[in-house]
Structures are given as C-alpha cells and as structure tokens.
Amino acid sequence: MILYIHGFGSSAFSTKAKMLKDYFGDSGVLIPSLSHIPNLAIDTLEQIIKVIPNISLIGSSLGGYYAIYLSKKYNLKAVLINPAINPDITLKQALPQGINYYDNSKYDFHDGYLDELVEMRVEKPNLENLYLLVQSGDEVLDPDESLKYFKGGNILFEKGGNHGFKNFETKIKIIEKFLKSF
C-alpha cells in the first residue's frame, strides 16, 4: 500500500493524486486530504501508518517534507517529488492566510505552524530509503536545496519542468519499481 502525501494548500483531489489513483487503484494507494496545521497532518499520517502494514510513502512539496520525517521515524521507503527542505522559511509567504487550491477556501496560517515544521526537521535522512524526483524548473522551491540535501542518494534530476513535476505520469513506473525494490 502507498500513502500519498499532498503539498501545502493541496488535497486528495490534486492532479498527481488522481494519476496515482488511476495507476494503483483504490486498493493500492491511500490519499487523505490533510490539515494545514502541521501537527494535525502528521498525526493523521501516523495513525494511518500504525494500522497499515508494509506502507510506502510518496510526498510532494510539503508532503515530501512530511515523508522525510515519517520515513526516518518509521524506517519507511519514500519517494519525494520536488520536496520542501526548509518549509519554515518558504511558507512564511503564506502568513497570515493560506488558500486551498482545490476549492479556493481560505484558512489562518500563523507563525506557530512554522515552529511545528522546524520540530519535524530531519538533519540526516536515511538516503537508502528515499528517492528524490526533482526538476530544475521548480518555480516554488529551490531544486539546489534538494540536490544538496540528498547528495549521494537516489536522485532523478530533470532539467526544466515545474513545481508540479511536469510529465509526472511518465515517472509512476519508476516510482513503483523503487518502492517494490526492498
């Protein structure tokens, strides 16, 4: 079973979520819509991890940051798609109000949430368990941060693209192969 973790302001109805659902089916991937409050999002993900054996993670953007944390804590395999490396810095722009890209609803987002993200920071990830997918054209996050953080790890780097990871559907078989390789 795969647990897909969407990014900030996203939901279970994102484009990548739909592609994963189409490929793996309802019984192969679980895609929860998560709270914008980091500790609540992590609590939801940890409850899922504790009841589903042999789960693997796919995380995009902030979901990639969560996947790094959860992979380290539970020794899980994870694929990270243009992951946030320093969300406590990049999400300052979301203060004081975030927006959900699915339904355009607005929510309060404050400094305390940035502090929660700092508490989840993993200084030394287990690179064997992680596979980074990053594109140089990411207009939201600095791809060089990801490449430096995962130096020596499993990396698929592409020039061009964007934050949503252009042509993601062509990478799903590669993702599946990595997640099944252990």
ZAKOL-728065 format. One line per 5 residues: their letters; for each residue x negated, z negated, y of C-alpha. Coordinates in nm, 4 decimals. Last residue first. Example, Ala and Ser with C-alpha at 12.3 -4.5 7.8 and 13.67 -1.06 7.14 Angstrom:
<sites>
sa	-1.3670 -0.7140 -0.1060; -1.2300 -0.7800 -0.4500
</sites>
This chain:
<sites>
fsklf	-1.3188 0.0826 -0.3626; -1.2790 0.4536 -0.2901; -0.8980 0.4550 -0.2548; -0.9016 0.3762 0.1185; -1.1760 0.6334 0.1801
keiik	-0.9921 0.9103 -0.0087; -0.6655 0.8362 0.1698; -0.8341 0.8547 0.5096; -0.9949 1.1890 0.4216; -0.6527 1.3141 0.3045
iktef	-0.4980 1.1978 0.6339; -0.7574 1.3712 0.8504; -0.5783 1.7048 0.9052; -0.2679 1.5216 1.0295; -0.4750 1.3674 1.3079
nkfgh	-0.5198 1.7078 1.4703; -0.5874 1.5481 1.8109; -0.6572 1.1768 1.7948; -0.4012 1.0064 2.0224; -0.6864 0.9175 2.2579
nggke	-0.7924 1.2807 2.2892; -0.9729 1.5631 2.1123; -1.3077 1.6992 2.2131; -1.6138 1.6467 1.9999; -1.5480 1.4875 1.6637
fling	-1.7004 1.1791 1.5053; -1.6162 1.0658 1.1524; -1.8045 0.7401 1.1023; -1.8804 0.5156 0.8064; -2.1197 0.2524 0.9386
gkfyk	-2.4783 0.2537 1.0653; -2.3675 0.2162 1.4275; -2.0098 0.0865 1.4312; -2.0267 -0.1000 1.7660; -2.2417 0.1745 1.9253
lsedp	-2.0072 0.4537 1.8164; -1.7030 0.2549 1.9264; -1.8446 0.1802 2.2715; -1.9525 0.5455 2.3027; -1.5903 0.6536 2.2497
dlved	-1.4919 0.4908 2.5813; -1.1182 0.4257 2.5710; -0.8261 0.5947 2.7494; -0.9271 0.9622 2.7874; -1.0560 0.9969 2.4323
gsqvl	-1.2277 1.3382 2.4461; -1.5260 1.2257 2.2375; -1.3075 1.1751 1.9310; -1.3371 0.8783 1.6976; -1.2452 0.8091 1.3359
lylne	-1.4209 0.4962 1.2143; -1.4175 0.3890 0.8505; -1.4479 0.0190 0.7765; -1.5028 -0.1881 0.4627; -1.8758 -0.1184 0.4352
lnpke	-1.9169 -0.1942 0.8074; -1.8271 -0.5619 0.7663; -1.7859 -0.6315 1.1366; -2.0415 -0.8393 1.3270; -1.9151 -0.9779 1.6593
vrmev	-1.5478 -0.9838 1.5652; -1.3283 -1.0541 1.8683; -0.9975 -1.2241 1.7866; -1.0383 -1.5063 2.0405; -1.1031 -1.2470 2.3132
ledly	-0.7638 -1.0927 2.2363; -0.5868 -1.4253 2.2920; -0.7625 -1.4536 2.6299; -0.6232 -1.1129 2.7274; -0.2778 -1.2415 2.6362
gdhfd	-0.3260 -1.5371 2.8704; -0.4000 -1.2960 3.1546; -0.0418 -1.1632 3.1579; 0.1822 -0.8887 3.0207; 0.5497 -0.9020 3.1064
yksnd	0.7601 -0.6338 2.9425; 0.9014 -0.2930 3.0344; 1.1177 -0.0656 2.8229; 1.0222 0.3019 2.8224; 1.1834 0.3521 2.4779
yynig	0.8928 0.4766 2.2681; 0.6096 0.4388 2.5192; 0.6715 0.0656 2.5628; 0.5525 -0.0296 2.9103; 0.3363 -0.3194 3.0200
qplaq	0.3717 -0.5404 3.3258; 0.1326 -0.7745 3.5053; -0.1290 -0.6550 3.4093; -0.1632 -0.3339 3.2056; -0.4867 -0.2395 3.3878
kltid	-0.6474 -0.5544 3.2500; -0.5949 -0.3888 2.9105; -0.9391 -0.2257 2.9097; -1.1268 -0.5545 2.9592; -0.9539 -0.7812 2.7053
pniap	-0.9261 -0.4709 2.4888; -1.3036 -0.4602 2.4341; -1.3528 -0.2517 2.1179; -1.0233 -0.0623 2.1224; -1.0116 0.1751 1.8287
nilva	-1.0133 0.5560 1.8422; -0.8614 0.5565 1.4924; -0.9874 0.2753 1.2697; -0.9561 0.2983 0.8921; -0.9554 -0.0368 0.7201
klnyk	-1.0574 -0.1882 0.3881; -0.9779 -0.5557 0.3554; -1.2006 -0.8634 0.3314; -0.9237 -1.0958 0.4570; -1.0815 -1.2242 0.7810
kslyi	-1.3121 -0.9264 0.8366; -1.0456 -0.6649 0.7719; -0.7949 -0.8627 0.9795; -1.0199 -0.8690 1.2867; -1.1197 -0.5020 1.2570
ayygg	-0.7540 -0.4091 1.1946; -0.6457 -0.5913 1.5121; -0.8972 -0.3880 1.7136; -0.7760 -0.0710 1.5421; -0.4178 -0.1625 1.6336
lssgi	-0.5397 -0.1832 1.9927; -0.6372 0.1851 1.9547; -0.5053 0.2975 1.6139; -0.5208 0.0863 1.3014; -0.5043 0.1833 0.9362
lsinp	-0.5201 -0.1066 0.6937; -0.5349 -0.1481 0.3175; -0.3159 -0.3714 0.1014; -0.4087 -0.4731 -0.2506; -0.1464 -0.7477 -0.2772
ivkii	0.1487 -0.7663 -0.0371; 0.2663 -1.1183 0.0487; -0.0297 -1.2550 0.2466; -0.0984 -0.9237 0.4213; 0.2585 -0.9081 0.5551
qeltd	0.2417 -1.2605 0.6962; -0.0981 -1.1772 0.8470; 0.0446 -0.8729 1.0254; 0.3306 -1.0718 1.1805; 0.0921 -1.3482 1.2896
ialnp	-0.1437 -1.0891 1.4382; 0.1381 -0.9375 1.6473; 0.2533 -1.2830 1.7574; -0.0996 -1.3796 1.8633; -0.1428 -1.0508 2.0523
ihsls	0.1832 -1.0639 2.2505; 0.2947 -0.7005 2.2800; 0.4991 -0.7622 1.9662; 0.4636 -0.5257 1.6748; 0.6778 -0.2468 1.5332
pilvg	0.6039 -0.2569 1.1610; 0.4759 0.0425 0.9659; 0.4419 -0.0069 0.5899; 0.2927 0.2814 0.3952; 0.3097 0.3935 0.0335
sdgfy	0.6657 0.3076 -0.0724; 0.8285 0.4789 0.2247; 0.6300 0.7981 0.1758; 0.2522 0.8498 0.1915; 0.2422 1.1851 0.3744
dklmk	0.5658 1.1747 0.5756; 0.5187 0.8056 0.6573; 0.1618 0.8732 0.7706; 0.2754 1.1593 0.9936; 0.5575 0.9472 1.1378
aktsf	0.3181 0.6620 1.2179; 0.0765 0.9076 1.3796; 0.3538 1.0378 1.6084; 0.4739 0.6912 1.7067; 0.8034 0.5486 1.5787
assgf	0.6593 0.2240 1.4411; 0.5769 0.1369 1.7993; 0.3417 0.1972 2.0914; 0.2739 -0.0020 2.4065; -0.0652 -0.1116 2.2758
ghiyl	-0.1599 0.0586 1.9506; 0.0029 0.0886 1.6110; -0.1033 -0.0948 1.2966; -0.0361 0.0958 0.9746; -0.0312 -0.1194 0.6600
im	-0.1152 0.0839 0.3522; 0.0000 0.0000 0.0000
</sites>
